[in-house]
Amino acid sequence: MSEVKPLFERLAKVKVLVIGDVMLDRYLRGQVDRISPEAPVPVVQLNSMENRLGGAANVALNIQALGAKPILCSMVGPDEHGETIRELLPRMGIANNYLITSTSRPTTVKTRIIADHQHLANLWRGFGKSWTNAKFTSSSFRITTWASSPVP
């Protein structure tokens, strides 16, 4: 145990650059009372919806949980899901300064439908499309500047 404590103390001085696809992990929870008359599928009565940070944003959260300082660089689309990610990041203690908005595709969203503790379906949006027309020059400079600054 004595060997682990110094490791975590050193992690507090480390910055980790995370570059990747951020996504919104959305959980729709409810219960099933009947089967649809239109098709043999359950009808879910929605009780709650929860949004979480996913993809590269979840990696940044895990790095932060270890005590290091994550620097997240990614893209979102110009949509409500991208805005949700922008709002969630600072609430979780991660800067959203290097989150670039691109009109080339929508924000990645993975929606899970869960009813009666059973995972029924996943709905994916934005997967498989590449980011194009992105402007990295000024953001790359800002990331380099921030990454080389001392950890607050």
C-alpha positions as MATLAB code, in Angstrom:
seq = 'MSEVKPLFERLAKVKVLVIGDVMLDRYLRGQVDRISPEAPVPVVQLNSMENRLGGAANVALNIQALGAKPILCSMVGPDEHGETIRELLPRMGIANNYLITSTSRPTTVKTRIIADHQHLANLWRGFGKSWTNAKFTSSSFRITTWASSPVP';
ca = [
       0.000    0.000    0.000;
       2.853    2.385    0.759;
       4.052    2.072   -2.860;
       0.692    3.171   -4.279;
       0.334    6.479   -2.403;
       3.377    8.156   -4.055;
       2.086    7.052   -7.460;
      -1.222    8.878   -6.947;
       0.604   11.914   -5.556;
       2.663   12.055   -8.772;
      -0.492   11.697  -10.883;
      -1.766   14.993   -9.458;
       1.038   16.711  -11.417;
       0.329   14.926  -14.704;
      -1.667   16.320  -17.632;
      -3.113   13.858  -20.127;
      -4.251   14.973  -23.573;
      -7.356   13.031  -24.635;
      -8.208   13.293  -28.339;
     -11.181   11.328  -29.559;
     -14.883   11.177  -30.250;
     -16.965   12.472  -27.360;
     -20.482   11.188  -27.200;
     -23.578   11.677  -25.183;
     -24.622    8.481  -23.410;
     -28.368    8.759  -22.885;
     -30.356    6.337  -20.748;
     -34.141    6.095  -21.165;
     -35.718    4.082  -18.344;
     -39.253    2.859  -17.974;
     -41.497   -0.139  -17.707;
     -43.297   -2.400  -20.139;
     -47.023   -2.997  -19.638;
     -47.957   -4.379  -23.028;
     -46.870   -5.391  -26.508;
     -47.526   -3.026  -29.403;
     -50.476   -3.901  -31.653;
     -48.450   -2.624  -34.657;
     -45.547   -5.049  -34.248;
     -44.445   -7.675  -31.715;
     -42.343   -5.199  -29.694;
     -42.679   -3.969  -26.114;
     -44.218   -0.546  -25.453;
     -42.035    1.299  -22.936;
     -43.711    3.795  -20.600;
     -40.873    6.309  -20.081;
     -40.139    7.191  -16.437;
     -36.760    8.911  -16.610;
     -33.966   10.115  -18.867;
     -30.317   10.500  -17.859;
     -27.456   12.041  -19.850;
     -23.833   11.037  -19.168;
     -20.512   11.815  -20.800;
     -19.337    9.005  -23.066;
     -16.508    8.078  -25.398;
     -13.425   10.279  -25.017;
     -15.251   12.369  -22.388;
     -15.655    9.248  -20.243;
     -11.946    8.509  -20.685;
     -11.228   12.047  -19.426;
     -13.462   11.410  -16.389;
     -11.540    8.220  -15.605;
      -8.202   10.031  -15.895;
      -9.517   12.722  -13.549;
     -10.692   10.047  -11.076;
      -7.107    8.777  -10.911;
      -5.967   12.275   -9.925;
      -4.439   13.475  -13.205;
      -5.574   16.551  -15.156;
      -7.313   15.604  -18.441;
      -7.185   17.942  -21.429;
     -10.054   16.929  -23.681;
      -9.930   17.772  -27.386;
     -12.872   16.725  -29.510;
     -15.738   17.853  -31.713;
     -19.472   18.135  -31.394;
     -22.131   19.030  -33.886;
     -24.111   22.294  -33.825;
     -27.026   20.689  -31.991;
     -28.679   20.306  -28.596;
     -26.646   17.157  -27.849;
     -23.378   19.045  -28.356;
     -24.652   21.775  -26.018;
     -25.514   19.154  -23.418;
     -21.940   17.827  -23.567;
     -20.606   21.404  -23.269;
     -22.718   21.865  -20.116;
     -21.870   18.480  -18.545;
     -18.077   18.790  -18.879;
     -17.585   21.762  -16.496;
     -20.103   20.272  -14.041;
     -17.809   17.251  -13.870;
     -14.713   19.443  -13.488;
     -13.394   19.127  -17.054;
     -12.778   22.167  -19.265;
     -14.746   22.435  -22.504;
     -12.350   25.001  -24.050;
     -11.082   22.559  -26.673;
     -14.442   21.252  -27.799;
     -14.818   22.357  -31.414;
     -18.210   22.681  -33.112;
     -18.283   21.346  -36.665;
     -21.210   21.466  -39.070;
     -19.982   18.359  -40.913;
     -22.007   15.913  -38.799;
     -24.210   15.678  -35.716;
     -22.938   15.026  -32.216;
     -22.521   11.328  -31.482;
     -25.319   10.024  -29.239;
     -25.783    6.496  -27.931;
     -29.233    6.022  -26.411;
     -29.995    2.939  -24.337;
     -33.611    1.955  -23.708;
     -33.988    0.069  -20.441;
     -37.277   -1.276  -19.092;
     -37.836   -3.340  -15.965;
     -34.024   -3.685  -15.536;
     -33.783   -5.186  -19.052;
     -31.672   -3.500  -21.748;
     -34.052   -3.530  -24.725;
     -32.317   -1.529  -27.452;
     -29.568    0.901  -28.428;
     -30.169    3.855  -30.734;
     -27.039    5.321  -32.329;
     -26.728    8.735  -33.965;
     -23.641   10.180  -35.639;
     -21.589    6.959  -35.715;
     -19.620    6.063  -38.830;
     -19.466    9.604  -40.195;
     -16.145   11.418  -40.326;
     -15.487   14.957  -39.149;
     -14.621   17.204  -42.096;
     -14.183   20.947  -42.596;
     -12.762   21.239  -39.085;
     -10.506   24.114  -38.142;
      -7.672   22.862  -35.933;
      -5.020   25.568  -36.233;
      -6.077   27.970  -33.481;
      -7.306   25.153  -31.241;
      -4.050   23.242  -31.667;
      -2.142   26.320  -30.537;
      -4.417   26.781  -27.515;
      -4.071   23.114  -26.546;
      -0.287   23.266  -26.793;
      -0.217   26.439  -24.697;
      -2.535   25.007  -22.038;
      -0.789   21.622  -21.935;
       2.564   23.283  -21.295;
       1.226   25.445  -18.457;
       1.509   24.361  -14.804;
      -1.289   22.282  -13.300;
      -3.518   24.574  -11.182;
];
